[in-house]
Amino acid sequence: MSRVCELTGKGPMVGNNVSHANNKTKRRFLPNLNDTTLQSEALGRAFRLRISAAALRTVDHRGGLDAFLAKAKDSDLSARALKIKRDIEKSTDTAAALEA
């Protein structure tokens, strides 16, 4: 399982451990990933995603998974998240067509 957030594309970064004697050794900074179930109001079902804690706060701030995916760039999203975004867009398009 890769260490990449499915919604933001945030992945590991590389840096140095620096000792008191100023010795430098390579290290990795891993994102804080959590397995989370998010509810889609447009589709009426839940999705299990592996997302970072920062992405979870952003989803809450924007008003849910549907609103987050509407604003998200396609290049940042994983293949699964991109499919969810397209399904949400289709369902909202059909709902708008039925109302008109």
VMD Tcl script that draws the C-alpha trace (Angstrom):
set ca {
  {0.00 0.00 0.00}
  {1.55 3.27 -1.08}
  {1.96 6.13 1.37}
  {0.09 8.71 -0.69}
  {-3.09 10.58 0.26}
  {-5.90 9.67 -2.16}
  {-7.45 13.16 -2.09}
  {-4.50 15.55 -1.99}
  {-1.66 13.50 -3.49}
  {0.51 14.29 -0.47}
  {3.36 11.75 -0.22}
  {6.66 11.15 1.58}
  {9.30 13.89 1.65}
  {13.05 13.45 2.08}
  {15.27 15.32 4.51}
  {18.10 14.93 6.96}
  {18.46 13.89 10.58}
  {20.91 16.39 12.02}
  {22.79 15.35 15.15}
  {24.22 17.65 17.81}
  {27.59 17.20 16.12}
  {25.94 18.35 12.85}
  {26.20 14.89 11.24}
  {23.56 14.46 8.55}
  {21.83 11.20 7.63}
  {18.95 10.79 5.20}
  {15.42 10.24 6.51}
  {11.84 10.24 5.21}
  {8.98 12.39 6.44}
  {5.83 10.30 5.99}
  {2.34 11.85 5.73}
  {-0.13 11.20 8.55}
  {-2.42 8.79 6.67}
  {-5.64 7.37 8.11}
  {-8.16 4.88 6.75}
  {-11.40 6.85 6.80}
  {-14.97 6.27 5.66}
  {-16.50 9.35 4.04}
  {-20.17 9.72 3.12}
  {-21.27 11.09 -0.26}
  {-24.66 12.84 -0.11}
  {-25.07 12.90 -3.90}
  {-24.52 9.16 -4.30}
  {-26.01 8.14 -0.95}
  {-23.21 5.78 -0.02}
  {-19.94 5.65 1.90}
  {-16.40 5.32 0.55}
  {-13.31 4.04 2.38}
  {-10.32 6.21 1.54}
  {-6.74 6.45 2.82}
  {-6.30 10.18 3.39}
  {-4.06 12.48 5.40}
  {-5.25 14.20 8.57}
  {-4.90 17.57 6.82}
  {-7.15 16.36 3.98}
  {-9.75 15.19 6.51}
  {-9.83 18.66 8.09}
  {-10.17 20.22 4.64}
  {-13.07 17.89 3.74}
  {-14.85 18.96 6.93}
  {-14.10 22.64 6.25}
  {-15.45 22.53 2.69}
  {-18.67 20.80 3.75}
  {-18.19 17.14 2.92}
  {-16.73 14.82 0.33}
  {-18.89 16.07 -2.55}
  {-17.88 19.71 -2.08}
  {-14.21 18.78 -1.64}
  {-14.10 16.74 -4.85}
  {-15.91 19.47 -6.80}
  {-13.05 21.89 -6.04}
  {-10.17 19.37 -6.21}
  {-7.75 19.21 -9.14}
  {-7.91 15.99 -11.13}
  {-4.11 15.72 -11.10}
  {-4.03 15.48 -7.28}
  {-6.69 12.77 -6.98}
  {-6.05 9.03 -7.07}
  {-7.78 6.85 -9.67}
  {-10.43 5.77 -7.13}
  {-11.12 9.34 -6.01}
  {-11.32 10.49 -9.63}
  {-13.95 7.83 -10.35}
  {-15.95 8.96 -7.30}
  {-15.72 12.58 -8.52}
  {-17.02 11.64 -11.98}
  {-19.88 9.58 -10.49}
  {-20.89 12.55 -8.30}
  {-20.81 14.89 -11.32}
  {-22.99 12.47 -13.31}
  {-25.52 12.12 -10.50}
  {-25.81 15.90 -10.03}
  {-26.18 16.39 -13.80}
  {-29.00 13.84 -13.96}
  {-30.67 15.37 -10.90}
  {-30.52 18.81 -12.52}
  {-31.94 17.42 -15.77}
  {-34.84 15.79 -13.93}
  {-35.70 19.05 -12.14}
  {-35.76 21.08 -15.36}
}
mol new
graphics top color blue
foreach p $ca { graphics top sphere $p radius 0.5 }
foreach p [lrange $ca 0 end-1] q [lrange $ca 1 end] { graphics top cylinder $p $q radius 0.2 }
display resetview
